[in-house]
Amino acid sequence: MKTIHRFLVCMMTMLIFMTGKLAAQGISIYGLSNIPSSGIGTFPIVTFVKLDPTNGNVTVLDTINGAFATAAGSSTFDHSGNRYMYWGLDRGNAQRLYTIDATSGAIIRNPVVTLAPPVELEFDLKNAKTYGIQRDGSNPSVHYFVEVDLQNGNIIQIKEIPGVQTILVSTSTFNSNNGTYYIAGAGRNGANPRLYKIEAATGNILAQPPFIQGVSELQYDVINDKLYALYRDTAQALNLVEIDTTNGNLTSVMTIPSMSSTNSAIGVSSTTYDQNTGTYIFFGINGVTSGTDSVHFIRPGSMQQFAVKPRVIFGEYECDNTAFAERFYSNTTSNDIGSLPGPQNPTGLGVTYLNNSEVKLRLPRNVNYDFTSKGKYKSAKVALLDMQGKVLFQETRLVETLEVESISTKHLPVGVYTVALTINNQVLTAKLMKL
């Protein structure tokens, strides 16, 4: 049974689009675009761009002066500093770590890095750290799990990934809830591919189930604790799938008809995930050379797509999840909660969303609640606070074994809240999200 932390499971899988632009509202998407060279001996122009998710329009924020090429899977977004980062070559073939101000598009820094650059970069939303995979400079068949200092480009090798000689492109993602990095790796010539679940703090491999060929573009939904990816089956149908991280099995979420043909293609490293809305986003080409370049927004049960305008070579998508990370992973420091009597346990309370206006709380099993002699019923005080720590209401609820009588959230506006339950002179807290 999956342990429920203070990071609460929302009803993302139950939500569908009610209006044409619901999925795109509030989503910020950045990426890189290459403008082809104008003649022999000239370099392509690399630009930092922002995509309007409501219509597919691309706006150039700035030109990355001196940049020449981008390594696939080399980008990430520093959600603690509103900065876009990627590895690339300058026009003198020097390897650089480019740090770009996401608001203006201006280059903040671009240090030269002499070691082999790490790829498949992923940012930990909770701890504000960046991880990736680095190939050994003297032995290309050896790969290390590394941490990257985004300030100066320094690389800290955490641990070698044994048996991995090949890294599959666009197969990394990060679960910030428990600090685990996912990457698909294989032996020589791509033999025996596996999905490696790596503990970021130690580099230890926690699991390595088989990885099915045809799967790529992994994205982790931290609200629902689900791993999503794209999978093209033997009939050439492209599917959004959920990956079981224990055994590697796939469950189809939906088929994408416009991309289900031999003439369609997925842009390399052109997927991202908006955690706030639970939206999987990817760039695809229907017809490759003569088709339409489209950006797709997918949530369970529904999909939108827009033609990208103007048509450009666009990749290394990154979604700005800064506001989400600040709300979802912020620690509760409210004076109001601190004034509640009893020791506080901020990680023990679970929440089940019955619908969009009612939730049920569940007590952790590792605490003695001293139920009545009947061993079944007890009352508890439940308080709901906004993110400024203001108590919105307090009510008494009946507890049956570990299940707490449901509370209504119908009156709450959309936002993030803290729920605090007092029982046996203990205070259990958790985050609650109203969508």
NORWO-V831616 format. One record per residue. RES is the residue in one letter. PHI is phi in radians with two decimals (999 if undefined). BURIAL is # if it has 9 or more other C-alpha atoms within 8 Angstrom, else .. Layout:
# NORWO-V831616
<<RES/PHI/BURIAL> <RES/PHI/BURIAL>>
This chain:
# NORWO-V831616
<<M/999/.> <K/-1.28/.> <T/-1.28/.> <I/-1.72/#> <H/-1.62/#> <R/-1.26/#> <F/-1.46/#> <L/-1.52/#> <V/-1.42/#> <C/-1.59/#> <M/-1.62/#> <M/-0.99/#> <T/-1.28/.> <M/-1.75/.> <L/-1.58/#> <I/-2.26/.> <F/-1.24/.> <M/-1.81/.> <T/-2.33/.> <G/-1.11/.> <K/-2.00/.> <L/-1.03/.> <A/-1.15/#> <A/-1.53/#> <Q/-1.14/.> <G/1.40/.> <I/-1.71/#> <S/-1.97/#> <I/-2.16/#> <Y/-2.14/#> <G/-3.00/#> <L/-2.05/#> <S/-2.30/#> <N/-1.83/#> <I/-1.65/#> <P/-0.96/.> <S/-1.16/#> <S/-1.61/.> <G/-3.14/.> <I/-1.12/.> <G/1.51/.> <T/-1.82/.> <F/-1.71/.> <P/-1.16/#> <I/-1.73/#> <V/-1.70/#> <T/-2.15/#> <F/-1.69/#> <V/-2.25/#> <K/-2.17/#> <L/-1.78/#> <D/-1.42/#> <P/-1.30/#> <T/-1.54/.> <N/-2.55/.> <G/1.47/#> <N/-1.25/#> <V/-1.87/#> <T/-1.99/.> <V/-1.38/#> <L/-1.49/#> <D/-2.98/#> <T/-1.56/#> <I/-1.57/#> <N/-1.05/.> <G/1.47/.> <A/-1.35/#> <F/-2.19/#> <A/-2.47/.> <T/-2.11/#> <A/-1.36/#> <A/-1.10/#> <G/1.31/#> <S/-1.80/#> <S/-1.72/#> <T/-2.75/#> <F/-2.20/#> <D/-1.46/#> <H/-1.30/#> <S/-1.57/.> <G/-2.39/.> <N/0.95/#> <R/-2.24/#> <Y/-1.77/#> <M/-2.19/#> <Y/-2.76/#> <W/-1.65/#> <G/-2.86/#> <L/-1.74/#> <D/-1.56/#> <R/-1.30/#> <G/-1.78/.> <N/1.17/.> <A/-1.49/#> <Q/-1.40/#> <R/-2.34/#> <L/-1.76/#> <Y/-1.54/#> <T/-2.02/#> <I/-2.14/#> <D/-1.22/#> <A/-1.20/#> <T/-1.38/.> <S/-1.72/.> <G/1.51/#> <A/-1.32/#> <I/-1.29/#> <I/-1.49/.> <R/-2.77/.> <N/-2.65/#> <P/-1.13/#> <V/-1.33/.> <V/-2.08/#> <T/-1.51/.> <L/-1.35/.> <A/-1.06/#> <P/-1.25/#> <P/-1.27/#> <V/-2.15/#> <E/0.91/#> <L/-1.24/#> <E/-2.42/#> <F/-1.80/#> <D/-1.46/#> <L/-1.11/#> <K/-1.39/.> <N/-1.87/.> <A/0.97/#> <K/-2.19/#> <T/-2.07/#> <Y/-2.22/#> <G/-2.95/#> <I/-2.10/#> <Q/-2.14/#> <R/-1.48/#> <D/-1.15/#> <G/-1.15/.> <S/-1.72/.> <N/-2.41/.> <P/-1.06/#> <S/-1.51/#> <V/-1.82/#> <H/-2.23/#> <Y/-2.05/#> <F/-1.53/#> <V/-2.31/#> <E/-1.88/#> <V/-2.02/#> <D/-1.44/#> <L/-1.29/#> <Q/-1.34/.> <N/-2.22/.> <G/1.45/#> <N/-1.13/.> <I/-2.04/.> <I/-1.92/.> <Q/-1.31/#> <I/-1.60/#> <K/-2.93/#> <E/-1.27/#> <I/-1.67/#> <P/-1.14/.> <G/1.45/.> <V/-1.65/#> <Q/-1.94/#> <T/-2.36/#> <I/-1.81/#> <L/-1.43/#> <V/-1.15/#> <S/1.08/#> <T/-2.21/#> <S/-1.82/#> <T/-2.85/#> <F/-2.42/#> <N/-1.75/#> <S/-1.29/#> <N/-1.10/.> <N/-2.16/.> <G/1.19/#> <T/-2.12/#> <Y/-1.88/#> <Y/-1.98/#> <I/-2.66/#> <A/-1.66/#> <G/-2.32/#> <A/-2.54/#> <G/-1.43/#> <R/-1.07/.> <N/1.02/.> <G/1.37/#> <A/-1.28/.> <N/0.92/.> <P/-1.15/#> <R/-2.42/#> <L/-1.68/#> <Y/-1.62/#> <K/-1.79/#> <I/-2.03/#> <E/-1.30/#> <A/-1.10/#> <A/-1.16/.> <T/-2.04/.> <G/1.42/#> <N/-1.23/.> <I/-1.47/#> <L/-1.58/.> <A/-2.84/#> <Q/-2.63/#> <P/-1.20/#> <P/-1.02/#> <F/-1.98/#> <I/-1.37/.> <Q/-1.05/.> <G/1.71/.> <V/-1.66/#> <S/-2.76/#> <E/0.99/#> <L/-1.32/#> <Q/-2.51/#> <Y/-1.82/#> <D/-1.62/#> <V/-1.34/#> <I/-1.22/#> <N/-1.66/#> <D/0.93/#> <K/-2.28/#> <L/-1.87/#> <Y/-1.92/#> <A/-2.82/#> <L/-1.78/#> <Y/-2.47/#> <R/-1.73/#> <D/-1.43/#> <T/-1.18/.> <A/-1.56/.> <Q/1.25/#> <A/-1.34/#> <L/-1.67/#> <N/-2.18/#> <L/-1.47/#> <V/-2.22/#> <E/-1.83/#> <I/-1.78/#> <D/-1.33/#> <T/-1.27/#> <T/-1.55/.> <N/-2.29/.> <G/1.41/#> <N/-1.18/.> <L/-1.89/.> <T/-2.17/.> <S/-1.26/#> <V/-1.61/#> <M/-2.91/#> <T/-1.65/#> <I/-1.87/#> <P/-1.00/.> <S/-1.19/.> <M/-1.97/#> <S/-1.78/#> <S/-2.73/.> <T/-1.22/.> <N/-1.56/.> <S/-1.82/#> <A/-2.62/#> <I/-1.66/#> <G/-1.13/#> <V/-1.20/#> <S/0.95/#> <S/-2.10/#> <T/-2.08/#> <T/-2.70/#> <Y/-2.44/#> <D/-1.60/#> <Q/-1.18/#> <N/-1.14/.> <T/-1.85/.> <G/1.16/#> <T/-1.96/#> <Y/-1.56/#> <I/-2.16/#> <F/-2.59/#> <F/-1.80/#> <G/-2.43/#> <I/-2.06/#> <N/-1.62/#> <G/1.87/#> <V/1.02/#> <T/-1.56/.> <S/-1.92/.> <G/-1.55/#> <T/-1.76/#> <D/-1.44/#> <S/-2.30/#> <V/-1.82/#> <H/-1.96/#> <F/-2.05/#> <I/-2.17/#> <R/-2.31/#> <P/-0.87/#> <G/1.61/.> <S/-2.73/.> <M/-2.63/.> <Q/-2.13/#> <Q/-2.56/.> <F/-2.28/#> <A/-1.24/#> <V/-1.36/#> <K/-2.30/.> <P/-1.26/.> <R/-1.24/.> <V/-2.39/#> <I/-1.40/.> <F/-2.23/#> <G/-2.74/#> <E/0.94/#> <Y/-1.04/#> <E/-2.48/#> <C/-1.70/#> <D/-1.48/#> <N/-1.84/#> <T/-1.04/#> <A/-1.08/.> <F/-1.09/#> <A/-1.09/#> <E/-1.11/.> <R/-1.36/.> <F/-1.27/#> <Y/-1.91/#> <S/-1.24/.> <N/-1.43/.> <T/-1.39/.> <T/-2.16/.> <S/-1.09/.> <N/-1.13/.> <D/-1.13/#> <I/-1.20/#> <G/-1.10/.> <S/-1.44/.> <L/-1.20/.> <P/-1.23/#> <G/1.72/.> <P/-1.13/.> <Q/-1.85/.> <N/-2.16/#> <P/-1.41/#> <T/-2.13/#> <G/-1.76/#> <L/-1.64/#> <G/-1.79/#> <V/-2.28/#> <T/-2.05/#> <Y/-1.54/#> <L/-1.28/.> <N/-2.83/.> <N/-1.42/#> <S/-2.37/#> <E/-2.65/#> <V/-2.29/#> <K/-2.14/#> <L/-1.68/#> <R/-2.36/#> <L/-1.39/#> <P/-1.21/#> <R/-1.48/.> <N/-1.59/.> <V/-2.23/.> <N/-1.50/.> <Y/-1.67/.> <D/0.92/.> <F/-1.14/#> <T/-1.13/.> <S/-1.04/.> <K/-1.32/.> <G/1.23/.> <K/-2.30/#> <Y/-2.03/#> <K/-2.85/#> <S/-1.80/#> <A/-2.53/#> <K/-1.68/#> <V/-2.05/#> <A/-2.10/#> <L/-2.07/#> <L/-2.17/#> <D/-1.46/#> <M/-1.26/.> <Q/-1.61/.> <G/1.58/#> <K/-1.35/.> <V/-1.32/#> <L/-1.48/.> <F/-2.87/.> <Q/-2.33/#> <E/-2.48/.> <T/-1.66/.> <R/-2.23/#> <L/-1.43/#> <V/-1.91/#> <E/-1.95/#> <T/0.97/.> <L/-1.87/#> <E/-1.59/#> <V/-1.74/#> <E/-0.91/#> <S/-1.12/#> <I/-2.12/.> <S/-1.60/.> <T/-2.03/#> <K/-1.03/.> <H/-1.43/.> <L/-1.46/.> <P/-1.29/.> <V/-1.04/.> <G/2.83/.> <V/-1.97/#> <Y/-2.31/#> <T/-2.01/#> <V/-1.86/#> <A/-2.19/#> <L/-2.03/#> <T/-1.86/#> <I/-2.61/#> <N/0.92/.> <N/1.10/.> <Q/-2.10/#> <V/-2.00/#> <L/-1.89/#> <T/-2.21/#> <A/-2.86/#> <K/-1.51/#> <L/-2.33/#> <M/-2.02/#> <K/-1.87/#> <L/-1.83/.>>
